[in-house]
Amino acid sequence: MLATPSAPLKHVVVAISGASGAVYGVRLLTLLRNIGCVKTHLIVSEAGWLNVAQELDDSRADVLALADVVYPVHVVGAAIASGSFQCDGMVIAPCSMRTLGAVAHGLSDNLITRTADVMLKERRRLILMVRETPLNLAHLRNMTSVTEMGGIIFPPVPGFYHRPQTLLEMVDHSVSRVVDLLGLPQEHAQRWAGLSTKI
Ligand SMILES: Cc1cc2nc3c(=O)[nH]c(=O)nc-3n(C[C@H](O)[C@H](O)[C@H](O)COP(=O)(O)O)c2cc1C
């Protein structure tokens, strides 16, 4: 736990959509929980649950237990769907091309895309861990649109310079950069200390 008891509480929305990489959402929830001053609000799309089942050993209950508040994806009347809710940031981890497209076009067709729309209109931090490969022109244009609106496109592309030994290390490397982008403190993030002199 990093935060002192007096640290102000931060509200962060985490959405898991139906792209491959449900582990990114799960690890993000875990890292945010460890920070100690963050209240997490979780939304999982129907396709997101398919990928949790396909890719992880965690049950639905395991994933839900990582969050402080959980919302069904179709309940667009939830508190977080309003700009009056004082939210400090939102991360869609992973973000499917469908959800990216819906955000890019302001569709607000479920609670994930509505909350993302609110983040953009209120000029708050919105991070999309987009995952697809290769990318077609629609994907690229949608990423450009979201960037123009102030969102951050963060494909979880692993780096190898820190010599990851496990899948979890690769995942956490990306997720801890996202936590940095949210402006939250973290104790165990790996930091680049310059090139090795062995070259
Ligand atoms: C096993 C599996 C893997 C998928 N991987 C991806 C992916 O990496 N990227 C993507 O954009 N869509 C992927 N999809 C397709 C999305 O789940 C699908 O477009 C869905 O409609 C997205 O809905 P959502 O954005 O509401 O979660 C995958 C689907 C399945 C079943």
The ligand as an SDF file (V2000), in Angstrom:
LIG
                    3D

 31 33  0  0  0  0  0  0  0  0999 V2000
  -11.8160  -15.1680  -28.5490 C   0  0  0  0  0  0  0  0  0  0  0  0
  -12.0810  -13.8420  -29.1880 C   0  0  0  0  0  0  0  0  0  0  0  0
  -11.0270  -12.9740  -29.4340 C   0  0  0  0  0  0  0  0  0  0  0  0
  -11.2590  -11.7230  -30.0050 C   0  0  0  0  0  0  0  0  0  0  0  0
  -10.1940  -10.8820  -30.1900 N   0  0  0  0  0  0  0  0  0  0  0  0
  -10.4140   -9.6410  -30.6780 C   0  0  0  0  0  0  0  0  0  0  0  0
   -9.3350   -8.7220  -30.7510 C   0  0  0  0  0  0  0  0  0  0  0  0
   -8.1950   -8.9900  -30.3920 O   0  0  0  0  0  0  0  0  0  0  0  0
   -9.6130   -7.4750  -31.1960 N   0  0  0  0  0  0  0  0  0  0  0  0
  -10.8710   -7.0820  -31.5630 C   0  0  0  0  0  0  0  0  0  0  0  0
  -11.0500   -5.9240  -31.9470 O   0  0  0  0  0  0  0  0  0  0  0  0
  -11.9110   -7.9490  -31.5200 N   0  0  0  0  0  0  0  0  0  0  0  0
  -11.7170   -9.2050  -31.0720 C   0  0  0  0  0  0  0  0  0  0  0  0
  -12.7680  -10.0940  -30.9780 N   0  0  0  0  0  0  0  0  0  0  0  0
  -14.0790   -9.6940  -31.5190 C   0  0  0  0  0  0  0  0  0  0  0  0
  -14.8850   -8.8630  -30.5300 C   0  0  0  0  0  0  0  0  0  0  0  0
  -15.1030   -9.5900  -29.3340 O   0  0  0  0  0  0  0  0  0  0  0  0
  -16.2360   -8.5040  -31.1870 C   0  0  0  0  0  0  0  0  0  0  0  0
  -16.0160   -7.5590  -32.2210 O   0  0  0  0  0  0  0  0  0  0  0  0
  -17.2330   -7.9660  -30.2160 C   0  0  0  0  0  0  0  0  0  0  0  0
  -18.4070   -7.5860  -30.9330 O   0  0  0  0  0  0  0  0  0  0  0  0
  -16.7120   -6.7670  -29.4460 C   0  0  0  0  0  0  0  0  0  0  0  0
  -17.7280   -6.2930  -28.6190 O   0  0  0  0  0  0  0  0  0  0  0  0
  -17.4250   -5.2350  -27.4710 P   0  0  0  0  0  0  0  0  0  0  0  0
  -16.6220   -4.1440  -28.1030 O   0  0  0  0  0  0  0  0  0  0  0  0
  -18.7780   -4.7580  -27.0560 O   0  0  0  0  0  0  0  0  0  0  0  0
  -16.7110   -5.9250  -26.3840 O   0  0  0  0  0  0  0  0  0  0  0  0
  -12.5710  -11.3420  -30.3920 C   0  0  0  0  0  0  0  0  0  0  0  0
  -13.6250  -12.2220  -30.1460 C   0  0  0  0  0  0  0  0  0  0  0  0
  -13.3880  -13.4510  -29.5410 C   0  0  0  0  0  0  0  0  0  0  0  0
  -14.5540  -14.3630  -29.2790 C   0  0  0  0  0  0  0  0  0  0  0  0
  1  2  1  0
  2  3  1  0
  2 30  2  0
  3  4  2  0
  4  5  1  0
  4 28  1  0
  5  6  2  0
  6  7  1  0
  6 13  1  0
  7  8  2  0
  7  9  1  0
  9 10  1  0
 10 11  2  0
 10 12  1  0
 12 13  2  0
 13 14  1  0
 14 15  1  0
 14 28  1  0
 15 16  1  0
 16 17  1  0
 16 18  1  0
 18 19  1  0
 18 20  1  0
 20 21  1  0
 20 22  1  0
 22 23  1  0
 23 24  1  0
 24 25  2  0
 24 26  1  0
 24 27  1  0
 28 29  2  0
 29 30  1  0
 30 31  1  0
M  END
$$$$
